[in-house]
């Protein structure tokens, strides 16, 4: 009777706890939350003229043995935020509460926290791929195979930017392994199958389609997720997403869910990104990404028009990292990179992906727009150091460092005699020592200072503020207010509708603004 009551209570509390963990505030979940559940669709191992497959039983049977559970444990210090319930000696619930609260009087000690995720074997010798967030901070990692065998795992390497990790186990016999496929060949609407460990239920299979490609969910600098409606739930993070030929085309990583359960919006890291990362982790224990050494920002419609581009595309270089691979002038602030190593840059985030996947030290062709003309330059890539976040090519933040001042500032005495002028709702003046101090502008910043901006003016609508400095207009350096107004008039005479301006903040950070001239 006591044992039955104790088990019943444990079951009831476990159910309540599970519901609590599943629940959420409605914000997108990006965590150990990527696993398959029960599927209602019935796709088949081969595409059949657009019809759903009759069964995936044969396909799943050959893959289940390669998909594993990842069990981790971590020692954490108990918070001791409240008193432990007092249970009378001899109570049938005493043992339960001792277990649940980690022993009476030990609130301040260490306790073990366990978690479960998924993974898959990619090499018979024992290499296993999973998500970084599945094993992050773990003291012990154990790989559990479908037949119940358990092996201790060693962490080979991890990459936080793509949330991928590689583990190594030492099996007595070769393991069943799966291979990477080409995710670039997958189309929206193609059938896919997920296998993993949802809610600790190992070997679960679900089927769905690819709902979208190239998703950016703001999880990291190299977001390029496959979206699928195959059921993905808590505990399947790190599990594989297969095509209908049994090849891994994605690693399940995240879901969007208001409740913590699947609502048919799951995300997988595509193998076109993951395969190279995994191989580098195996070879070097770390990633070795290419680095261009530029700061970038999106190309808006106004900027595209001001630069003579037929459409808003590419990545606008807002600054060059001092000491970086292209600090020799081969790429300049104001350039728009259109193609990198033969890969088109349709939008800003395409460039960091292309650069990161390139080999360090390799010379590549870069097609860019400069001074209204398209040209090709050759650049030799450096290596992106993970610790050097300031040099991360994916960071659209603005460049720091000194701006070169062309010969236009040769006669500063003459410039200083020039008074403020008004143009397009902003008052601009010579950037002298007094203005440097008044607006706390770094000594390295040169150009023409904006001293006031009229509310509702074209300048205000573009976010220009007093204290910012106009460095260039249409890629010409501005040394005086008259330079600015003269350049505006020249652009209007050429039929331009926007003036492409390089603007520096007080600390030297750069951005580009397309100011309407009409």
N, C-alpha and C positions, 0 to 999 in steps of 0.2 A: 504493500500500500504506500509506504513512504517513498520507495523508489519510483513508483508510478507517478506519484504526485510531484516528485522532484523533476522527473523527465518532462512531465506536462508543463510545469512552470518554466523550465528551460526553453521548451519549444515555443511557448507563448511569448516570452521575452525576446527570443531570437527573432520571431516574426515581427515584433514591434520594431526591433533594432534594424532589421532589413528594410522595412518600409521607411524608416527615418533616413537611412543612407541613400535609398533610391530617390527620395524626395529632393526638390531643389527650389530655387527662387524663380526659376524661369529663365535664367541667364544661360547662354550656350555653355555646355559642359565640355571641357577639354581636359581629360584626365584618363585614369584607368577605366575607360568606358568605351571599349570597342570590341564587342563580341557579337556573334550571331545568335539568333534565337530561332523559334519555330517559324517556318516559311509556309506561305500559302500557295506561292507560285510553284510550278513544276517544270523548270527548264531541263534541257538535256545536254549530254556531253558534246554535242556538235550542233552547229547552227543549221536549221532546216528551213530555208527560204522564209525567214521571219517568224516561223511558228515556234512557240515555246517547246522545249524538249520534253519528252515523255517522262524521263527519270534521270536523276543524277546519281543513282545508287552505285553504278559501276565506277564512275569517276571518283566519288567520295571514298569508296572502299579502298582505292589505291593510294589515297592521300592521307587518310586519318592517322596512320602510324607515324607520319612525319610531323604532325602538329602536336605540340607539347603544352603542358601547364607549367607556368613559372611561379614558384612559391618562394617568397622572401620573408625574412624576419629582421627586425631592427629593434635594438634596445633604446628605449626612450625614458626620460626621467618623468615620473608621475608628477602631475601638477599639484596634487594635494589641495585642490581648491575648496573642498568641503569635508565635513566629518563623515566617517564611515557609519552606515547604519549599525546600531547595536542589536545583535540577535541573541536571545537567551541561550545559555548552554543547553545542549541536548535538543535544540530545536531541529525539526526535520529540514529546515532551510539553511542551517548553519554552513554546511559544506558548500552549498550553492553560492552563498554570499561571499564566503572566503575565496572561492575560485574567481567569482566575477570581479571582486574588488582587489584581487591580487594579494589577498591575505590581510588580516586585520592588523592595523598599526604600521603598514608598510607603504602608506600613501606617498611618502617622499622617496621611495626607492626606485630602481629601474624596473621596467616591465617590458615584455616582448610584444611587439606589434607585428602581426602577420598580414600579408596581402597576397592576392593571386592575380596572375595575368596569363597571357598566352605567348607563344613563340613557335618557331618552326625550324626544323633542321635543314641546313643548306649544303651540308657536306657529311658523308658517311663517317668521317673521322671525329665528328662531334661538335661542329660549329653551329650555333643556334642564334637566330635573329629575333629580337624583341624590341619593345619601345624603351627608351631611356627612363621614362617616368614609371615604368613597371618595376625597375630594379634600383632606382635612384635612392641613395642613402642606406641600402640594405647591408646588413652585417653578414648575412648568409643567403645564398641563392641556391635553390634546388630545382632541378628540372625533373618533372614527373611525366613519364611516358604513358601512352594509352594502355599498355599491358600492366601498369602499376609499378614498374621499375622506377627507382629514384636515384639520381646522380647529382652529386655536388657540382656546382658550376663555378667557373672562374670568369671574371669580367675581363674580356680582351680589350675592349675599347668602347667609348661612347661618344655620341655627337649630340649635344643639346640643341643645336640649331635645327636639326631635322628630327629630333626626338628618337634616335635610333641607337641601339646597342648590340654588340656581338658578345655572346658567351661561348665558353668552351667546356665541354664535358669529356671525360675519358671512358668511353664504352669498352666493354670486353669484346664486342663484335661490331662490325660495321652497322651503322644505323640507316634506317630508311630516310632518304632525303628528297627534297623537292628542288626544282630549279627555277631561276628567274626567267620570266618572259619579257616581252617588249610592250610596256604599257603605252608607248606611242602609237601602237597599232590598234588600240582599243577605241571604240567609238561610243558616243552616247546612244544608249539603247541596247548595247551588247550585254548578254547574260554573264553574270559573275556569281561565284560561290564563296562564302566565308566559312571557315572552320575555326573554332576556338573554345574558350572556357568561360562562357557567360555565367556570372553569379556562382562560379566555382563548379559549374556543371561541365565537365570535360567532354571533348569530342562532339560538340554540337555543330550541326550543319545548317546553314541558311542560304537561300538563293534569292537573287534579285537582278537588277540591271544597273548599268552605269547611268546615273542621273545627270551628271555634269562632269566636266573636266576643268583643270586649271583653277580650282577654287582657292581663293585667298581668305582664310578665316582669322588672320592676324595672330597666328600661333607662333610665327617665327619669320626670319628674313627670307626664307626660301619656300614660302607657301606655294604649293602647286598641286593641291589635293585632288584625288579622284573622289567624287561624291557618289554614293550608292544607296539604294533603298533596301539592300539585303539587311536583315535585322542584325544590328550591332548593339551590344549591351555592355554593362559594367563587367569587367573581367576578361574581355576579349581583346584588350589593347595588346598590340604586338603580334596578333594572329595574322595569318595570310589571307589575302583576297585572290582567288584563282579565276582565270578565264576558263572557258569550257574545254580546254585542251590540257588542263592540269598544271599550267604554269602560273607562278606567283606574279601578279601584275600590280600588287599593292600591299602595304602593311597597314592594317587597321589601327587607327590612332585616336580618333575623336568622334564625338557625336554632338548634335544639338538636341537638347531635350529639356523641357520644363520640369520633368518628373524624375529624370535619371534613367528612364527606360527608353527603348527604341521607339522613335516616331517616324522612322524611315528616312532619316537624314544622318548618314554616317560618312566619315572621311578616312581615306587611306593614302599614305605616302606612296606615290607612283614609283615603280622600279626604275624608271628613267632617271630619277633622282637618287633613289635608295641604293641601287646596285653599286655605283661607284663609291658611295660612302662606306658601305659594308666592306667592299674589297680593300679600301684604304685602312679601315680599322683592323682588318685581319693582317694586312701587310706591315702596317706601321704602328698600330695601336692608337692612332689619331688620324684626323683628317688633314689633308694638305690641299687647300683650296687656292685657286688663282686669285690674284688681287690686282685691280687696275689702279687704285689710289685716287679715285675721284668721288666728289659728293654730287648727288643728282637730285633732280626734282621733276615732277611730271610736266609734260608739254600740254598746255591748255590750248583751246581753240584760238584765243587771242595771241598767245605766244607763237603758235604755228603761223598765223596770218602775218604777224610782224616779221617773222624770219623768212617768209616766202615759201613755207611748206604747204603742200596742197591739202594736208590733213594733219590732225593732231596725233602725232606718233613719235616714237623715239624716247630717249632720256636726255633731259637738258642738264648739262654739266654746270653746276653752280659753284664749283670750286675744285681745286687740285690739291691733294694732300702733299704738304711739303716733305720732300725726301722720298716720295712714292715713285712707282715705276714710270709715270708720265710727267714727272716734275721737270722734264727737259724741254717742255714746250710743244711736244708732239700732240698733246690734247690740251685745250685751253678752256677756261671758264667761258660760257656762252655757246660752246659747241653743242650740237644736238647729235647724239650717237644714234644712227639709224640701223646699223648692222654690225654685229660682233662675230668675227670668225665665221662668216657665212650665215649666221642665224639672225633673222630679222628681229629688231627690237620694236615690237608693236606698242608697248607701253613701258613705263619706267621700270616695273618690277621684273621685266624680261631680262634686263641687263645683269643684275646681280646673279640670277640663276645661270646665265650663260657664262659669266666670268668664273663663278665658283666651280663649275664643272670642267673648266679648262686646266690644262697641265701647267704647273708652275715652271717658269723659265722659258715657256714656249713663245715664239713670235707669231702674232696673229694679225690679220687685217681688220681694221676698224673703218667703217664707212660713216662719215659724219658730214653735217651741214655747217659750214662756216662762211660768214660774209655773203650769205645768199647763194653759195655754191657748194655742190656736193663733191667731196674728195675722199680719197682713201689714204689712211696712214697705217704704218706698221708699229705695233707696240709689243714689248716684251713683258710678260706678266711676272709680278712678284708673288710672294706667298702671303696669304692672309693669316696673321697670327690671331688666335682666338682671344688672347689677352689684349690685343690692340683694337679695342672697340672703336676708337676714334678713326681708324682707317678702314672700317668695314664698308665695302662698296655698296652694300645694301642699304646703308643708312642715308636717307634723303636729307639729313640735317645739313646745315650749311658749312662751308669750309672755313677754317680758321687760318691765320697766318698773314704775313705781309702781302699786300697787293703791289704789284709792280706799277710804277707810275711812269707812263710814256713821256716823251719829250715835251708834251703839251704843257707841263708845269714848269717850264724853264724860267719864266719870268713871274715869280710869285708876288713881287712888289707891285707890278702892274695889276695883277688880279685882285690884290688886297684893296686897291683903290676903287674897285667896282662895287656898287651898292646892291642891295637885295632886289630881286625881280619876282614878279608873280607869273605863274603859268599853270593852267589847268587846275586851279584851285589850291596850288601850293606856293608858298613863299620860299625862295631858295637864295642862299648867300654863300660867299666865299668861306671855306673851312679854314679859318685862322686859329691861332692859339686860344683866343677868347671863346670861340665856338667849341673847340675841343674840350675846354674846361666846363663850359655851360651845360653841354649835353653829355659830358663824361665819355667822350669818344676816344677810343684807343689811338695812340700816336701813329700806329701803322696804317690807319685808315686815311685814304686820300680821296678827293673828289669835291663835290658841291653839297653842302648841307641843306636839308629841308628844315626851315625854322618854324613853319606853321602850315597847317592843312585846313582848308575851309570845309566844314561839315556839308555832306551831300555833293561835294565836288567829285569829278572823275578820279582825282588822286585819292580822295577819302574812300571811294567805292572800291578801289584796288588795294586798300589796306595800308597805304603810305602814311607815315607818322612823322611828327616833328622829332628831330634828332637822328633820323636816318640819313644816309649819305648816298647821293647818286654818283656812282663810280663811272659807269659807261652808259651811253645811249647809242643803240644800234652798233655796238662793239667799238665805239670811239670813246676814248677817255675824256672825261669832263673836268676841266681845270677851273672854270669860272661859270657864273650864272648865264652869261651871254653865250657861252658854248652850248649850254643846254637849250636855250630858246632858239638859237640858230640851227641846231640839229633838228629840233622839232619842226621848224619851218621847212627845212630841206626835205624831211621825210614827207611832209604834207604835199610839197611840190612834186614829189615822186609818185603821189597817189597812194601812199601808205595810210592805212586806217588806224594803225597802232604803232607806238614807239616801244621798241624792245629795250628795257632798261635793266642794268645790273645795279642793285641796291645793297648797301652794306649796313648792318646794324652797328650799334655803338661798339661792340666787341670785335667787329670785323667779319661777322658771319654774313654770308652772301645769299641773296635770292634774286630771282628774275621776275620782273613785272612787265606786262604788256599794257601800257597806258594808252587809252583811246584818244585819238587826235581829232575826232570829229565833234 
